[in-house]
Every structure is written in C-alpha cells, then in structure tokens.
C-alpha cells in the first residue's frame, strides 16, 4: 500500500521538485549552493566554535552536567550546592563569581545523564570544554545528515541547501557557543526516528531515544511518545530498559558512599523552577527568550495560572488533532511530517529557549524534500521556517535589556503581545500549518489509493 501511494505521488513530487527554482530562486543552481555552503561554514565557525572557545566566562550550560558527573563519579551527591561550588573552584572554572544565581549551584540534569558524561568529567575543565565544542560541531553534522536520511529522497541540491541552512541557523551557533545539551537530545531523537521508522532497527532506536531523554527530557520524551503512538514496542522497551540501566548505575555510584540523592534532586528542581528562569510572566524580564505559548497568553491575562491552563488547553487541542490524523499515516514522507509536527508542537507547552528551535530541522527537511500538499501551504511553511534563520528573538531581548527601545514603544500592548513574542506566534502558526499539511497529505494518500484500487 505504501509503495502504491508513493507511485501515485511521484508525478506530483517531480513537478514540485522542478518548481524549486521558482520557490528558492537561484538556490537550484549547484554552484550557487556550494558557494552558500562555504559561506555558511565560515559564519558557523566564527559564530559557533571560535566564539565558544573565546567565551570562557560562565560557560554554564556544559559546566553544570560536567561538574555534577565529576562529583557523582567521586561518590558525592551531585545535587548538593556546596559540593558543586567546591568542585567548580577545584577545577579552576571561570566566571563563577560573575555568573551568580544558577551558576553557583547545581542544576537538575537527569541522573541518567551523569554516568554518560564521566569520560569528559574525568578530564580537566579546559580540555573537556574544547572536546565538547568539537563533539557539538560533529552533532550538528549528524543532525543535518539524519534529517536528510529521514526525508529519504533528497537530491544533491536539497542536501546542500539543508546543510547550509542548519549552519546558518542562529540556534545552531548559539548551541555551540553555550555548550547546551539540546544538540545531543535533538540529534539522537532524529537518529532514533530514522533507525526506527526507516530501517526498522528497534533496539538501536530505543537506545537513541534513551540518550535523548537523558540529555533533555523535555525533548526526548516526545520522541518516546511517538514510538508509543506508533506501537513500536521493541524501541519503547529498549528505551525504558536503557534508562533503567543508567539509573541503576547512577544509584550504585552513590550507594557506595551512603549519600541520599532523591530529596536533594527535587530540592534543586524546585529551586530552579522558582528562580524565575522558567517564568513566562512579566515578573521575568527575560521571558521573551522562552518559547512557551504561555508567554503570549500572559500578555493578555494577568493571572499566571489561567495563562498556563489556557496554554495547556491549546496544546492539548493541537495534539488531539495531530493524533487523529497521525493514525492515517502510512508512507515515509507522511511519517516524517507527523514526527516533525509533533516536535514543533512539543516546544509550546513547557520551558524551552530560543535555541531549541533547532528541532525545526525536521519540518525543514520534510518541506524541502517531500511535499504532497498544495503549493501555497508549502510556501507558507517554508516562509515561517525561513524566519527562524533571523536572530530577531534574541536581538530584541538584547535591545530591551540595553534600554535601546524607547519607553513609548516598549510599554505599548501591541509591542509586548505581538512584537516581542513574535517567535512564539510563528511557532503557533507553523504548528497549525503543519497540522493542515498532515491532514491534506493523509487525505490525498487515502483517496489516491482508493482511485488506484478502483
């Protein structure tokens, strides 16, 4: 049935492929694409690894799991703020006094992550961070390659364009700069989709899902849910077994010294949630760096709880609509679209920062390679995705913090409700557009198969 549907779509895909030059202009020119790729590499190197190497102060996104793993491997409770600060000073770490706040205490990284970080944690800090920069650059390439493989039918021009866009994306450069583990979670998540859906390697897919959850639960859990909805029990079982083993290893490492950790972990988690970093309300001056849909709603409703409930209701409605049409997906391009749509929606309900838009590589790969939907909708999706190549979100926040935006504008309701959280609006529009594409794609597949049978 899948091959029949793809046969019937092939003429549509070929006609859309021939129209790439109309959508992207000279992007269909191979020489131009090689030039664009070289330019992207240069920008990425300067804005990514070079900037990361020079940014020695407060490189906390990698420092936290590094130190927690280091203290855990010594048999000490990694979620104790006192031992965390002591370990940081012993490593000769930079920027502790400047950073303050969260940087001077442990962060609630998953216990399943810390055993995986031991090889790096045993190295001196200055060596470990350089190696992590190199690993992060490699993960960017893995992420782009997994997206291309998942798409399945990409030609050279499409591959070059996707690699160039990934390197140009502000999210990629920021993730390298800060050393954030989102890259590990995203690349393992996309790899899990490829090995599970396209290659039917359930055990390997499950291990990759477990790695994604260990690195960033708010990303990896959605990959696990996709496996559950897809009834890929081997992958789900492998993921849960892998997480159980990692948790047992973590507990065994602390059991030798007799330290309890669960209470300390939840205490750190509560402190992190109460610190204001995850607050989407006006009480957090940096809330526009968040991608929660609640950021939008909090500008219309003063009640924080009401804004949160409305946000969850909106995301729940999108998920129900997604699940209804997900049941009809059969072909590989439909499955990729469903996975990409779920990842896009997953950014909306809970704490995510601007760099987590790296997850949009999944819908980007689908939109460049597979498109059994109307031309206008496809162009609209591509435009929305292209807007995330602009550093407008972090740029506006920086201008606001530097008092570069006049009060006569900054205090206007339309500025706070639409301009500052514009990337949140883009994510909502993109989620809805992808859901429409999913509905149209599955409807076309069903009707095309019916016509073939008759």
C-alpha positions as CSV (number, residue, x, y, z in Angstrom):
1,X,0.0,0.0,0.0
2,X,2.8,2.4,0.8
3,X,4.6,1.8,-2.5
4,X,1.3,2.3,-4.4
5,X,0.7,5.6,-2.7
6,X,4.2,6.8,-3.4
7,X,3.9,5.8,-7.0
8,X,0.8,7.9,-7.4
9,X,2.5,10.8,-5.7
10,X,5.7,10.6,-7.8
11,X,4.5,12.8,-10.6
12,X,3.4,15.4,-8.1
13,X,6.7,15.3,-6.3
14,X,8.6,15.6,-9.6
15,X,6.6,18.6,-10.6
16,X,7.2,20.2,-7.2
17,X,10.9,19.5,-7.5
18,X,11.1,21.2,-10.8
19,X,9.5,24.2,-9.2
20,X,12.2,24.5,-6.6
21,X,13.8,27.2,-8.6
22,X,10.6,29.2,-8.5
23,X,10.4,28.9,-4.7
24,X,14.1,29.4,-3.9
25,X,15.2,31.2,-7.0
26,X,18.8,30.6,-7.7
27,X,19.1,28.0,-4.9
28,X,18.6,25.4,-7.6
29,X,21.9,26.4,-9.1
30,X,24.5,23.9,-7.8
31,X,27.4,26.4,-8.0
32,X,25.4,28.9,-6.0
33,X,24.6,26.3,-3.4
34,X,28.3,25.3,-3.0
35,X,29.1,29.0,-2.5
36,X,26.3,29.3,0.0
37,X,27.5,26.3,1.9
38,X,31.1,27.7,2.1
39,X,29.7,31.0,3.3
40,X,27.6,29.1,5.9
41,X,30.6,27.2,7.1
42,X,32.6,30.4,7.6
43,X,29.8,32.1,9.5
44,X,29.2,29.0,11.6
45,X,32.9,28.6,12.5
46,X,33.2,32.2,13.6
47,X,29.8,32.4,15.4
48,X,30.0,28.9,16.8
49,X,33.2,27.1,17.8
50,X,35.5,30.2,17.7
51,X,33.2,32.2,19.8
52,X,32.6,29.3,22.2
53,X,36.4,28.8,22.7
54,X,36.8,32.5,23.5
55,X,33.8,32.6,25.8
56,X,35.5,31.2,28.8
57,X,33.4,33.0,31.4
58,X,30.2,31.4,32.7
59,X,30.0,28.6,30.1
60,X,27.4,27.0,32.4
61,X,25.3,25.0,30.0
62,X,28.0,22.4,29.8
63,X,29.7,23.2,33.1
64,X,26.7,22.0,35.1
65,X,26.5,18.4,33.8
66,X,30.3,18.3,33.8
67,X,30.6,19.1,37.5
68,X,27.6,17.0,38.5
69,X,29.1,14.0,36.7
70,X,32.5,14.8,38.2
71,X,31.1,14.8,41.8
72,X,29.0,11.7,41.1
73,X,32.0,9.7,39.9
74,X,33.7,10.6,43.2
75,X,30.7,9.1,45.1
76,X,29.4,12.5,46.2
77,X,25.9,13.8,45.9
78,X,26.0,15.8,42.7
79,X,22.9,17.9,43.6
80,X,24.4,19.4,46.8
81,X,25.1,23.1,46.0
82,X,28.0,23.2,48.4
83,X,29.9,20.3,46.8
84,X,29.0,21.7,43.4
85,X,30.7,25.1,44.2
86,X,33.7,23.4,45.8
87,X,34.2,21.1,42.8
88,X,33.9,24.1,40.4
89,X,36.6,26.0,42.2
90,X,38.9,23.0,42.3
91,X,38.7,22.7,38.5
92,X,39.8,26.3,38.1
93,X,36.5,27.0,36.4
94,X,35.9,30.5,35.0
95,X,33.1,33.0,35.7
96,X,31.5,31.6,38.8
97,X,31.5,35.0,40.6
98,X,30.3,36.9,37.6
99,X,27.5,34.4,36.8
100,X,25.9,34.2,40.2
101,X,22.5,32.7,40.7
102,X,22.1,29.4,38.9
103,X,25.7,29.3,38.0
104,X,26.8,28.9,41.6
105,X,24.5,25.9,42.3
106,X,23.8,22.6,40.7
107,X,21.1,22.3,38.0
108,X,18.6,19.4,37.8
109,X,20.1,17.5,35.0
110,X,18.8,14.0,34.7
111,X,20.5,11.3,36.9
112,X,20.6,9.1,33.8
113,X,22.9,11.6,32.1
114,X,25.7,11.8,34.6
115,X,27.2,8.3,34.0
116,X,27.4,9.1,30.3
117,X,29.4,12.3,31.0
118,X,32.1,10.5,33.1
119,X,34.7,10.3,30.2
120,X,34.6,14.1,29.9
121,X,34.2,14.8,33.6
122,X,37.4,13.0,34.4
123,X,39.3,15.4,32.1
124,X,40.5,18.9,33.2
125,X,37.9,21.5,32.6
126,X,39.9,23.4,29.9
127,X,40.4,20.1,28.0
128,X,36.8,18.9,28.4
129,X,35.2,22.0,27.1
130,X,37.3,22.0,24.0
131,X,36.4,18.4,23.3
132,X,32.8,19.2,23.9
133,X,32.9,22.0,21.4
134,X,34.3,19.5,18.8
135,X,31.6,17.0,19.7
136,X,28.9,19.6,19.4
137,X,30.1,20.6,15.9
138,X,30.0,16.9,15.0
139,X,26.5,16.6,16.4
140,X,25.4,19.5,14.1
141,X,26.5,17.4,11.1
142,X,24.8,14.3,12.5
143,X,21.6,16.2,13.0
144,X,21.6,17.5,9.4
145,X,22.5,14.1,8.0
146,X,19.8,12.3,10.0
147,X,17.2,14.8,8.7
148,X,18.3,14.1,5.1
149,X,18.2,10.4,5.6
150,X,14.8,10.5,7.2
151,X,13.5,12.5,4.3
152,X,14.6,9.7,2.0
153,X,14.6,11.2,-1.5
154,X,16.8,14.3,-1.3
155,X,18.8,15.2,-4.3
156,X,22.2,16.9,-4.0
157,X,20.8,20.4,-4.3
158,X,18.4,19.8,-1.5
159,X,21.1,18.3,0.7
160,X,23.4,21.3,0.1
161,X,20.7,23.7,0.9
162,X,19.7,21.9,4.1
163,X,23.3,21.7,5.4
164,X,23.7,25.4,4.6
165,X,20.5,26.4,6.4
166,X,21.4,24.3,9.5
167,X,24.8,26.0,9.7
168,X,23.3,29.5,9.3
169,X,20.6,29.0,11.9
170,X,21.2,31.1,15.0
171,X,20.0,28.2,17.1
172,X,23.0,26.0,15.8
173,X,25.5,28.8,16.6
174,X,24.1,29.5,20.0
175,X,24.1,25.8,21.0
176,X,27.8,25.6,20.1
177,X,28.5,28.8,21.9
178,X,26.8,27.8,25.1
179,X,27.6,24.1,25.1
180,X,24.0,23.2,25.6
181,X,23.0,19.6,25.5
182,X,19.9,20.2,23.3
183,X,22.2,19.2,20.4
184,X,22.7,15.7,21.8
185,X,19.0,15.3,22.5
186,X,17.9,16.6,19.1
187,X,20.4,14.5,17.1
188,X,19.7,11.3,19.0
189,X,15.9,12.0,18.6
190,X,16.2,12.4,14.8
191,X,18.5,9.4,14.6
192,X,16.0,7.3,16.6
193,X,13.3,8.2,14.1
194,X,15.5,7.2,11.2
195,X,16.7,3.9,12.6
196,X,13.3,3.0,14.0
197,X,11.0,4.2,11.1
198,X,13.2,3.9,8.1
199,X,15.5,1.0,8.9
200,X,13.3,-0.9,11.4
201,X,16.1,-1.2,14.0
202,X,14.0,-1.1,17.1
203,X,16.7,-1.8,19.7
204,X,19.1,0.8,18.3
205,X,16.3,3.3,18.0
206,X,15.3,2.7,21.7
207,X,18.9,3.3,22.9
208,X,19.0,6.6,21.0
209,X,15.7,7.6,22.5
210,X,17.1,6.9,25.9
211,X,20.1,9.1,25.2
212,X,17.8,11.9,24.0
213,X,15.8,11.7,27.2
214,X,18.9,11.6,29.4
215,X,20.2,14.7,27.7
216,X,17.0,16.7,27.6
217,X,13.8,15.0,28.9
218,X,11.6,17.8,27.5
219,X,12.8,16.8,24.1
220,X,13.4,13.0,24.3
221,X,10.1,12.2,26.0
222,X,8.2,13.4,22.9
223,X,10.3,11.0,20.7
224,X,9.4,8.2,23.1
225,X,5.7,9.2,22.8
226,X,6.0,9.0,19.0
227,X,7.2,5.4,19.4
228,X,4.3,4.6,21.8
229,X,1.8,6.0,19.4
230,X,3.4,4.1,16.5
231,X,3.3,0.9,18.6
232,X,7.0,0.2,18.1
233,X,7.2,-1.8,21.3
234,X,10.8,-3.0,20.7
235,X,12.0,0.6,20.5
236,X,10.0,1.6,23.5
237,X,11.1,-1.4,25.5
238,X,14.8,-0.8,24.6
239,X,14.5,2.9,25.6
240,X,13.0,2.1,29.0
241,X,15.5,-0.7,29.6
242,X,18.4,1.6,28.7
243,X,17.1,4.3,31.1
244,X,16.7,1.8,33.9
245,X,20.3,0.6,33.5
246,X,21.6,4.2,33.5
247,X,19.5,5.0,36.6
248,X,20.8,1.8,38.4
249,X,24.4,2.8,37.5
250,X,23.8,6.3,38.9
251,X,22.2,4.9,42.2
252,X,25.0,2.3,42.6
253,X,27.7,5.1,42.3
254,X,26.1,7.0,45.2
255,X,25.2,3.9,47.3
256,X,28.8,3.2,47.9
257,X,29.2,6.4,49.9
258,X,25.8,6.2,51.5
259,X,24.6,9.5,50.2
260,X,20.9,10.0,49.5
261,X,20.1,12.0,46.4
262,X,16.4,12.0,45.6
263,X,15.4,14.6,48.1
264,X,18.3,16.8,47.0
265,X,17.4,16.4,43.4
266,X,13.8,17.5,43.9
267,X,15.0,20.4,46.1
268,X,17.3,21.6,43.2
269,X,14.5,21.1,40.8
270,X,12.1,23.3,42.9
271,X,14.8,26.0,43.3
272,X,15.4,26.0,39.5
273,X,11.7,26.4,38.8
274,X,11.3,29.1,41.4
275,X,14.4,31.0,40.3
276,X,12.5,32.8,37.5
277,X,14.4,31.3,34.6
278,X,11.3,29.3,33.6
279,X,8.8,32.0,34.5
280,X,6.8,33.1,31.4
281,X,5.1,36.0,33.2
282,X,6.0,39.7,33.3
283,X,7.9,39.0,36.5
284,X,10.7,37.5,34.4
285,X,12.4,40.3,32.3
286,X,14.0,37.7,30.0
287,X,10.7,35.8,29.4
288,X,10.8,36.7,25.7
289,X,13.8,34.3,25.4
290,X,11.3,31.5,26.2
291,X,9.2,29.7,23.5
292,X,6.3,28.7,25.7
293,X,2.9,29.6,24.2
294,X,2.1,30.9,27.7
295,X,4.4,33.8,27.0
296,X,1.8,35.1,24.5
297,X,-1.1,34.4,26.8
298,X,0.5,36.0,29.8
299,X,0.5,39.3,27.9
300,X,-3.3,39.1,27.7
301,X,-4.1,37.6,31.1
302,X,-2.5,38.8,34.4
303,X,-3.4,35.5,36.1
304,X,-0.4,33.3,35.7
305,X,-2.3,30.1,36.4
306,X,-5.0,31.0,33.9
307,X,-2.4,31.7,31.2
308,X,-0.8,28.3,31.9
309,X,-4.1,26.4,31.8
310,X,-5.1,28.1,28.5
311,X,-1.7,27.3,27.0
312,X,-2.0,23.6,28.0
313,X,-5.5,23.5,26.6
314,X,-4.4,25.0,23.3
315,X,-1.5,22.5,23.0
316,X,-3.8,19.6,24.1
317,X,-6.2,20.6,21.3
318,X,-3.4,20.6,18.7
319,X,-2.2,17.2,20.0
320,X,-5.7,15.6,19.7
321,X,-6.0,16.9,16.1
322,X,-2.5,15.6,15.4
323,X,-3.3,12.1,16.9
324,X,-6.5,11.9,14.8
325,X,-4.6,12.3,11.5
326,X,-1.4,10.5,12.7
327,X,-3.4,7.3,12.7
328,X,-3.8,7.5,9.0
329,X,-0.1,8.0,8.2
330,X,1.5,5.2,6.1
331,X,4.2,6.4,3.7
332,X,7.6,7.5,4.9
333,X,7.0,11.1,4.0
334,X,3.8,11.1,6.0
335,X,5.5,9.6,9.0
336,X,8.3,12.3,8.8
337,X,5.7,15.0,8.6
338,X,3.9,13.6,11.6
339,X,7.1,13.4,13.6
340,X,8.1,16.9,12.5
341,X,4.7,18.3,13.5
342,X,4.9,16.6,16.9
343,X,8.4,18.0,17.6
344,X,7.2,21.5,16.6
345,X,4.1,21.3,18.9
346,X,6.4,19.9,21.7
347,X,8.2,23.3,22.0
348,X,5.0,25.1,23.0
349,X,3.7,23.7,26.4
350,X,6.8,23.8,28.6
351,X,10.1,25.5,29.2
352,X,12.1,25.9,26.0
353,X,14.6,28.6,25.0
354,X,15.2,30.1,21.6
355,X,18.0,27.7,20.7
356,X,15.5,24.8,20.9
357,X,14.2,25.8,17.5
358,X,17.0,23.5,16.2
359,X,14.2,20.9,16.3
360,X,12.7,22.7,13.3
361,X,15.2,20.9,11.2
362,X,12.7,18.1,11.0
363,X,9.9,20.1,9.3
364,X,12.6,21.9,7.2
365,X,13.8,18.6,5.8
366,X,10.3,17.5,5.0
367,X,9.4,20.8,3.4
368,X,12.5,20.7,1.1
369,X,12.1,17.1,0.0
370,X,8.5,15.7,0.4
371,X,5.5,17.8,-0.5
372,X,2.2,16.1,-1.4
373,X,0.3,19.2,-0.4
374,X,-0.8,22.4,-2.1
375,X,1.8,24.9,-3.3
376,X,0.5,27.8,-1.2
377,X,0.6,25.9,2.0
378,X,4.1,24.6,1.3
379,X,5.4,28.1,0.6
380,X,3.8,29.4,3.8
381,X,5.5,26.7,5.8
382,X,8.8,27.5,4.1
383,X,8.5,31.2,4.9
384,X,7.7,30.5,8.5
385,X,10.8,28.2,8.8
386,X,13.0,30.8,7.0
387,X,12.0,33.5,9.5
388,X,13.8,31.4,12.2
389,X,17.0,32.0,10.4
390,X,16.9,35.6,11.6
391,X,18.2,36.3,15.1
392,X,15.2,38.6,15.8
393,X,14.2,37.0,19.1
394,X,17.4,37.3,21.0
395,X,18.2,40.6,19.2
396,X,15.0,42.2,20.5
397,X,15.7,40.9,24.1
398,X,19.2,42.3,24.0
399,X,17.9,45.7,22.8
400,X,15.2,45.7,25.5
401,X,17.8,44.9,28.3
402,X,20.1,47.6,27.0
403,X,17.2,50.1,27.1
404,X,17.6,50.8,23.4
405,X,13.9,50.6,22.8
406,X,12.1,53.8,23.7
407,X,9.6,53.6,26.5
408,X,6.9,55.0,24.3
409,X,7.1,51.8,22.2
410,X,8.3,49.2,24.8
411,X,5.2,49.8,27.0
412,X,2.7,49.5,24.2
413,X,0.4,46.5,24.5
414,X,0.9,45.5,20.9
415,X,4.7,45.6,21.3
416,X,4.5,43.2,24.3
417,X,1.8,41.0,22.9
418,X,2.9,40.6,19.3
419,X,6.4,42.0,18.5
420,X,8.5,40.7,21.4
421,X,6.9,37.2,21.5
422,X,6.8,37.1,17.6
423,X,8.7,33.8,17.5
424,X,6.1,32.2,19.8
425,X,3.4,33.3,17.3
426,X,5.5,31.9,14.5
427,X,5.6,28.5,16.2
428,X,1.9,28.5,16.8
429,X,1.2,29.3,13.1
430,X,3.8,26.8,12.0
431,X,2.2,24.1,14.1
432,X,-1.2,24.8,12.6
433,X,0.2,24.9,9.1
434,X,1.9,21.5,9.6
435,X,-1.3,20.0,11.0
436,X,-3.2,21.1,7.9
437,X,-0.4,19.6,5.8
438,X,-0.7,16.4,7.7
439,X,-4.4,16.3,7.2
440,X,-4.1,17.1,3.5
441,X,-1.3,14.6,3.0
442,X,-3.1,11.7,4.7
443,X,-6.4,12.6,2.8
444,X,-4.6,12.6,-0.5
445,X,-2.9,9.3,0.2
446,X,-6.2,7.6,1.1
447,X,-8.1,9.0,-1.9
448,X,-5.2,8.1,-4.3
449,X,-5.1,4.6,-3.0
450,X,-8.8,4.3,-3.5
451,X,-8.6,5.5,-7.1
452,X,-5.8,3.0,-7.8
453,X,-7.8,0.1,-6.4
454,X,-11.0,1.1,-8.3
